[in-house]
Amino acid sequence: MPESVLEAIRHGQWDFEPSEVNVEEYNCTAALPGSTEKITALAARAEEGLPLWHPADRRSFDDSEDAFK
C-alpha cells in the first residue's frame, strides 16, 4: 500500500486516497500562496504522504480575519 500520492502514481494507482491526518500532526505555513516557499512546503507534504492543505495555512497577502470571509 502506497504511503503518499507520489508513490501511488509511481505504481499506477490513480484512485489513491491518503489516510486522514490530524492537523496537529503537521505544521501550517505562513508562506504566501504561489511563492517558492509555499510550493516547497506543499511538495514536502506530498512526499511525506500528508494532506497538501492545512486549515491554518496562509491563504492571502492579507491574512487578517477579514481575508477569510
N, C-alpha and C positions, 0 to 999 in steps of 0.2 A: 504494500500500500504506500503510495507516494506521500511524502510529508509536506510538499509545497506544490504550488501550481506549476512552477518551473520543472520540477521533477516529473509531474504528471504529463506535461506537454512532451517532455523527452521520451516518455513511454507511450505516447499516443492516446492517453486517457483524457479526452476532451470534456467529459462531464464531471471532472473533479470538483468537489466541494470541500474546502478545508474545515477542520474541526473548529467549533466555536472556541474563542479565546476571550477570557475576561479582560476588560480594558485595563485592569490593574496589573496585568502580566506583561505589558509592553508600554513603552513611553510614547507620549504625544510629541509633536514637533511644533516649534514656533516659526519654522521656515515659511516664507511666502509661497503661495501656490505658484507652480511653474518655475520656481527657482532651482538651480542646480542642487542646492542643499535639500530641498523637498523631494526632488526626483531621486536623490541618493538615499534618503530615508525610506521612500516607497520601495525602491529596489532592494534595500536591506530587509525590509519586512517580507517582501515576496520570497526572497531567498531563504528566510527563516521559517516560512510557512505561516506567517502571521497575517491578519487582515491588513489590507492596504490602508484603510482609513481608521483613525482613532477619533472618537467624538470630541476630544479636546484639541485636535489639530487646528492650527491657524487656518482660517478659511478665506480671509481677505486682507488687504492692506490695512483697512480699518477694522481691527479685531475687537472693537468695543461691543458691548451688549446689543447696541442698535444694529450692528452689522449682521447679526444672526437672525433678525426678524424678517 
